Amino acid sequence: MLPDHLAHEMNILFIGFNPGLQSEKEGHHYANPTNRFYTVLKEAGLTDRKLKPEEDHMLLQYGYGLTNIVDRPTRGAADLTGEDYAKGREKLHKKIAMYRPKVNCFVGKGVYQRFSGMKKVDWGFQPVNQIEGVRDFVAPSTSGLVRMSLDELTQIYSKLLK
């Protein structure tokens, strides 16, 4: 199982769908070379350099954490079941309540939709937060399968600094 990187009162907790097979194999978040997560963080001004997947634990030094709504690795999010999400939602709720990040950044609209049960979701800070005192932010997935440009991704992620 891919380890979470969590600390109390993080500035931002990045929440993905679930580990991909490559991330699970390597033991690091966003390890697929086509994933733009670390590039986006650097370009958006969230980190001072592009971290490597094997440095994922170093995000804690920036006040950021990493977790997923579902722990089970799969080839893609489409392989997850309703039961996976139901169990994952409960576990994620407990993690957020325990660690109390300032912001939950859901890396993908679908992650937030599965967590919140909301159908209509826009990018950025949400008008309603799922856990009192923790702001919810929805950002696009950084997967190479997402057809957004690096510039588009960067513009959305940079709003986390506001």
N, C-alpha and C positions, 0 to 999 in steps of 0.2 A: 504494500500500500504506500502510495506517495505521501510523504510527511507534510503536514501543514507547517507554516511558519507564522506563529502567532505570539503576540505580546499584549499585555494589558494597555489599554488606552492608546492604541495605534492611531495615527492620523487617518490612514486609509487601509481598509481590508479589501483586497482584490479577490473576487469570488468568480470562479469559472464554472463551467458545466461539470466536467469530470476529467480525470487524467486521460490523455491519449496514450496509445500503446508505447510510443517512443518515450514519452515522459515517464511512464511507469518503468520501462526497461532501464532508463538512465537514472531514475530516482530524483529527477528535477522537474519543476514546473516549466511549461512552455518550451520543452526541449526540441520539438520538431523544428528543423532549420527553416521551414517555410513560415513559421509563426513569427509575427512582428511585435510581440509583446514588449520585449526589452528595447527594441528600436523605438517604438512609440513612446515609452516612458522617457527615454533620453530626449527625443525630438520635442516632446511636450513640456520639457523642463522639469519633469518629476524626479529625474536622476541626473547627475552631472556627467555621467558617461554611460555607454551601453554596456550593461551587465551581460554576462554569459549565463546560460541556464544553470551551470554548476555553481554559480554565485547567487542563486535565488535566495538563499538564507540571508544574504547581505542586505536585502530590501528592508529587513528589520532595523538596520542602522539609519535608514531614511524615514523610519516611522511607518513602514508599510508591511502588511502581512499578506499571506497567500493561503487560500483554501478553495474548495469546490463544493457545489451543492450536493454532488454525488461522489463517493469515494471510488466506486468501481471503474476500473479502466476499460475503455472500449475503443473501437476503431473511430467512432464518431458519436456525437450526441444523439443521433437518430436511433442508436442502438440501446438507449436507456428506456426503462419501463416506467409506467405510472407508479409502481411500487418503489422503484429506485428513488424517484422524486419525493414520494411521501416520506420515506425514511430519511432522505437527505434533508428535506425541509425541516424536519424536527431536530436533527443533529445540528444543522446550521443555525437555527434559531437559538439553541443552547449556547453555541460557540459565541455568537454575537452578544448575547445577554451576559456571558461570562467575561469576555474580553473588552467589550464596550468601545469599539473603534469610533472615531468621530464621524467617519464616512464609510459606508459599504459601497464599493464600486463593483457593480455586477457586470462582468465581462461578457456581454451578449444580452440582447433583449430577452431571449428565451429563458435565460437563467433567472432574470427578475420576474418574468411572467410566471414561471414555475414556482418561485418562492412566494410571490405576492398573490397569485391567482388573478391578477389584473390582465385584461386582454389588450387594452390600448395603452401603449407606453411610448413616450418620446425619449430622445437622447437627453442626457444631462441630469440635473437634480430633479427629483420627483416631488410633486406637490404634497404627497402623503408618504410618511415614513412608516415602515413596517414595525419598527421597534422604537419606542419613545426615546428621544435623546440621541438617536443615531440617524444621520442623514443618508438617504438612498440616492445613488447616482447610477445611471444606466449608460454604459458605453458599448460600442460595437465589439464583437469578438475580434481578436487580432489574428485569427486563423488565416492561413494563406488562401483558404477557400472563400473568404469574404471579399467581395468585389468592390471594396472601397479603397481609394488611394491612400498612401501613407499620409499625405497632407490632410485629407478628410479625417482620418483617424486621429491624427495629432491635434487638430483643431478641437475635436470633442474632448479628448483626454486633457488638454490644457485647461479646460474649464474646472477641473478638479482643484486647481490652484486658487480659485476665487472663493 
